[in-house]
Amino acid sequence: MRSLLEVGARATERASSAVNVSTVSSLDGSGSSIAYAASKAALNTLTLGLARALAPLIRVNSVCPGYMDTPWWVKGVGQDAADRLRDVVKAGVPLRVASTAEDIAAVVTFLADPGVASHDRVVVPVDAGFSAAGLNRPIRRQALSRCTVCGVGCCRGDEPPQNPAQAGR
């Protein structure tokens, strides 16, 4: 892949771009899977290292989605619980929206655009302001005694499951 990106950069006389997809959990260790958050944090570190090593021919950035309003939730916890989760997320984030796949695609497209030549080594949370507001912090999660998100016991009172198969645990 590196050789293709380098050839593209030389042919167009503009830096090529790679955009990794991580998770907002990688920024503070939140989430229901330590291994998942740690592996995505490693991806962010890889992003920073590759950006430094591959410049100026290749820009490398990372996008960190938070809660995503997708049909995945309905499959995992059912329509009613997914609707409640969406409402809780919207009420609890500064921008009062539930992020969608289109939101992530827009940020990835922006970072990949050859006209955005000055963005390199950037790790961008896309979570409607959730992480910036400090809502992922452990003290907030510890204050919850039971699941207040979906009502089905899937998140042990701290956050939605990483996998719909965890619902009901």
N, C-alpha and C positions, 0 to 999 in steps of 0.2 A: 504494500500500500504506500509506503514511504516513497518508493521510486515513482509511482504514478503521480503522487502529489507534487513531488519535485519537478517532474516533467511538465506538469500543468502550470506550475509557478513560473518556470522558465519560459514556456510558450506564451503565456499571457503577460509576463512581466509584472505579475501581482502575486502576492503570497497566496498559496492554497490554504485550506482550512480543514481542521478536524474538530468535531464537536462531540465530546463524550456525554453520556447521560448517566448521572449519578442519582442522588436522593438528598433531600434536605436533612434526613437523619444522619447523613455522613458529617454534617457540620457540628453536631453536638452530641452524638451518640444516642439520640432518642430512637424510639421505635421498638417493636416487639422482637426484633431479631438482631442480636449483637453481631453475629457473623455477617449479616447483610450490611449493616451500617459500617462495620469495619472494612469490608471489601470495597464498598463505595468510597469510603474515606481514602483508601489506598488508590482508587481510581483518580480521585482529585489530586493526590500527590503525584501520581503518574502524569496527569495533565500538566501540572506545573513544571515538572522535570522535562517532559517532552517539549513543551513550549520553549523552554530555555535552550534545549539541545538542537531543535529543528529550525529555529529562527535563523535567518529572516525568510526562508523559503516557505515554511509551513507555520501557520498560527494554530495553536491548540487551546481550546476552551472547554468548559464543562457546564452543563445545565443540571440543576438540582431540583427536580419537582417535589412538591409536598403532596398533600391530599389531591387526588385526581378524581373528578366526577366522571366515572366511566361505568359501563354495564357490568364490569368485573365485580363491583360491590353487590349488585342485585343477585348475581349468581352465587355469591358467597354467603350473604346474610339475608337475602330476600328483599323484596321491594319496599316493604314498610320500614325495615331497619335501615336500608340504604337511603331512603328519603329522610329519616330522622337524622342520620349521620350527616347528610348534605346540609340540612338545616342548622345543625349544631356547628358545623364547620363555618358556614356562611355567617352565623351570628358571632363567631369567635375570632374572626380574622379582621384586621383593620380595613381591608378593601371590601368586605362583605360580599365576596363572590366565592364560588367553588371553582377551582382551576380545572380546565379541560385539556384534552390532548391537543386541541388547536392552540391553546396558550403556549404550550411547550414547543409545538412546531414553529410558532411565530418567533420565539426566542432563538431556537436552533437556526432558523432561516436567516435571522438577523446576524448572528455570529458567523455563519458560513458565507455571508455575502462578501464578495471580493472588495466592495466599496467600503467595508468596515475594517480598513487596514490597521487601525490603531488598537483594536481589541485583541490582546494576546495574554495568556496566563490568567484568564478570568474564570471564576467559579461563581455562577449566577443562581441564587435560589429563586424558584418560581413557585411561590406558595401563598400568594395574596397577602403577603406581609406577616404570615404566621411566625416565621423564625425571627424576623426583625423585631417583633413585639415581645419576644421572650416567652412565647407560649409553649415552646418545646422543653422548657427547663424542668429538671427533676422535681423541684419544689412544687410546681404546679401539679404535676402528675401525682405526687404523694398526697396532695390535699383531697384527691378523689377517692372515696371509699368503695365505690363500685362502678360498674360501667355506666357512664352517663352519656355515652356516644350513641351506641346502637341498641342498647337495652336487651341484648341477647347474651351477654356475658362473654363476648368474644375478646374483649380487650382488657380484661382484668382491671378496668377503671382507669387506665392510663392513656391508651391510644388504640386506633383501629388495628386489626391484625395485619400482618404483612401478607398473609395468604388466606383466601377465603376458607380453606380447609381448617383453619384454626377457630372458626366460628363455633361457639358453644362450649369452648374450653374454660 
